[in-house]
Amino acid sequence: MASSLNTAGRQSYTQILKSTVMIGGSSVVNIGFSVVRNKAMALMLGPEGVGLIGLYNATTDIVHSVAGFGLNASGVRQIAESAGSNDPERIARTATALRRISVALGLLGTLMMACLAGPIARWTFGDDQHATAMRLLSVVIAFQVMSGGQAALVQGMRDIASLAWLSMLGAFFSTVFSIPIIYLYGENGIVASLVCVAAATLMTSWWYSRKIEIIPCRLSLAELWAEAGGLFKLGFIFMVSGFLTFGSAYAIRIIVLDEAGIVAAGLYQAAWSLGGLYAGFILQAMGTDFYPRLTGVANDNEECNRLVNEQTQVSVLLAGPGLLATLTLAPVIMHVFYSPAFYSAVDLLRWICLGMMLRIVAWPIGFIILAKGAQRIFFWTEVAAAIVHVGLAWICVKSFGTVGAGVAFFGLYVWHSILIYWIARRYTGFRYSAINRILVMAYLPLSGLVFLSFQFLPLWLASSIGLVSTAATGLYSLKTLAELLPPEALPRVIRTRFGRAAMSWSGSVRQVP
């Protein structure tokens, strides 16, 4: 199963792990802030208040996805392409246009939400009681769109360190603003806390984007329109994708709210947040560094497929043990992050973890479609995913209660994983490498085994199976990741503890075609 690993391969794995660890390091800090923030929200507001926060966030997310016109994602691609040309003037034109358009779209989005606050409140809550809150939340849209444009500049230039700081400072401000405001004003302070957090995020993104050296550039209206054309052409597809994604999340919360009430919506919000907490930093790293790198080789199918296989291998090795630990320790994690009032969301959290494992496997393949700019395929896969997700949620929530939302998420990624692999196979000839086939066939059934153990076995036995599985996969992942890197790239503590195995390795590889 081993073959020689060339220098390019080692550098590629090193780059993947470097960006993932950097984003992951910021995520560790974010998790620390999340523990404090979520615990405080749970104790001060309870499931009902947490559910209200989730509904407010879902509403602003869907309006932001329309108002932003996909500028964040299309901006990353345009900036990355400009940076790849090594033409300072081209970079300056794209960056200047991105900043100006994001300001205009942000203000337009705020106006749109303010005018539609009444209908949005009625659609979400069934009455006008929250219409004033929706008008105040409209300010968040401007802040989010403008900060998204600035973050796209940082990401497109692949300034991973600044992105990590943006993430950490966002978590910090979210904590230090939210807790005092909610403590003083309770549920009435939720909107004010969300506005303050969005404003702080805007200032942080502005600070880091201005540190990127861009030559002065003046654009005429015709030049601005020409740059905007490129951003909007691709941005429209991303806007539709974002609308479908956030629209699905919004619709599912409404389904849960209508079927089981605001408390159930709070339980779903808690389980969803925890289910994506660990996997989130891996998915974020994919979008941060992997996507721009894949875009650079999108015309070379063989190289494109190689990078996707490498990213998949690293992602599964990193995500597997963490998601198994979450499956096993779900009640403990729920207690640490929230409170005993949220314990009934444990089964829901476990279903979401199963879906997240499949999501980790499928996401790298999906970036092939994005990198190649296959807009029609991307559009229809997003439409189909939204229909399947909402349709399954409608059926499952009515059949199984709140836990049905987790069942629907798992079902979505069973279907989506098969679809996206079939598309990539036909589009680029993609197929999993031998090691990835082994990893997928080992980690996915093992996750299912741990999940089913808690459904049918005594707690002590199920916990034992989960802990042993977590420890075994954790050690295997650590050993394999160490072998994928040149010894000099490993931290000293790893070289010391695993040095003999790593140093004796003379070029073997886990990535077999």
Phi, psi and omega in degrees: 000358183252147172214172184287144180255116182284171183298320180299321179296316179297318181296322180295313178297320179299318180295316179300312182290324180298312181292322180293317180293322179295313176293322179296322177298319176293328179292327176299316176297318180298321179297320177300315177294324180296322178302312181294313185292311182295321179298316180296316179298319181296318182286323184276328186247334183073180181303325181296314179293321177297322176296322179294318177300316180299320180291319176298315180295319179297322180293312180294327179297316183289323176292320178299321181297328178279311184295323181286345176052035179066018187295327181299309182288315180293327177296320178300314181296315182294318178294319180298318178294320178295317179296324179294338179281346183057030179252105183302325181292320179295318177299316182297319180297314181295316181295317180296315179297318180301315181295313183293318181292323180296324177295314181297315181293324179297315179293321178295320179296320177298315179298318181298314182291323179298320181288330183258015184302318181298304178301323179296316179297317180294321181293323184279312189250350178089000178205181181267009186301327183256015182296319179296320178299320180294324178294318179293324180291344180300332178297327179302325183299313179300314181297318182292316182294316180293318178292328177296321177296320179289322177294326178297324177297314180297316182290318180298329176276001177057042174272080188295323181299316179294323177296322178296318178294322177301317181295314182294317181292327176298316178294322180296310181294324178300325181281311187288336177273318187293313188297309180298320182295314179293324179297319183282321190243356178063219182298332179290346181265001184299312182298315180299320180294321179294322178294317180296319179296317180296321179295318179295322178296321178298314180296322180293315179295323177297318183298316183281328179290327180288344178283345176283127184284111177238129180292149179303140184213129174248125181252131171286168180299321180295318180292320178297319180294323179295317178294321180296327180302316179294319179293317184286327182299310177281326182298328180301318180294318178293326178296314179298318178299313179297319179299317180293318181294307181288329176296322176296315179300318178296314182297321181293321176296322177293320178299315179295317180299313182292325185278322189228356175098175186293328178296317178297323176298324177292321177296318178296318179299317180295313181295320180296317180298316182287323180298326181264001187294309182284315181293337185300321184289330177289315178296322179294320179296324177300312181290331185284312186243319185295316182300309177299323179294318181293324178301324181293339181240019188299335181277353180251098185301319182296315180291321178300312180295324178297315180297320179296319178296319178296316179296320179298315181300311181295319182296316180294318179297323180282320187278325186308303181299322181294318180289325175296321177296320179294319176302317185286317188256025184307315180295322179294315180297319178297322179291318182294315186276331184234244182200170179302338179295346182256007184300331181291355177267004185296312179298321177299318179299320181294321176297319179296323178297320176299317177296322180296325178298316177293325179297319178300321180290320188277329189300315180303324180294321180299333180291342175300316181296317179295313184297325181276356179066030179281079191295320183293315179297315180301316182300310186287329175293324178291319177299313181297319180297318180296317180295314180297315183296309182294320179297315177296319180297317180299318180288313188287322179294321177293329183273321188242001183081204185301324180298340178298333177295324176289320177300320180295320179296317177297315179299321178304313186278341168297311180292313186293323180298317179294316182297312186291327177292318179297318179296313181296323179298318180283330187276318183233002185075021184294141168211153180293143173292166182300316182293324179291325176297320178294315181299313182296318181285349177261310187288321181292310176299326179295321176297317177297322179297314180297317179300311182293332178300319181285345178274329191234348183251161174302152185302317183295323181286318178297318179297320179297315178300317180295316181292318178296318179297318179297314180296316182296313180291326178297314179294318179296316180297317180297316180297315182292317179297323177296324181286337180284344183254150171295145185308323183291344179275350183276146173300154184301320181296325178288318179298325182289314185279327183242017187300318184299316180292319183290317183290329181283346179285122187246032175119015177288157185224146176268346185268091183257129180298000000 
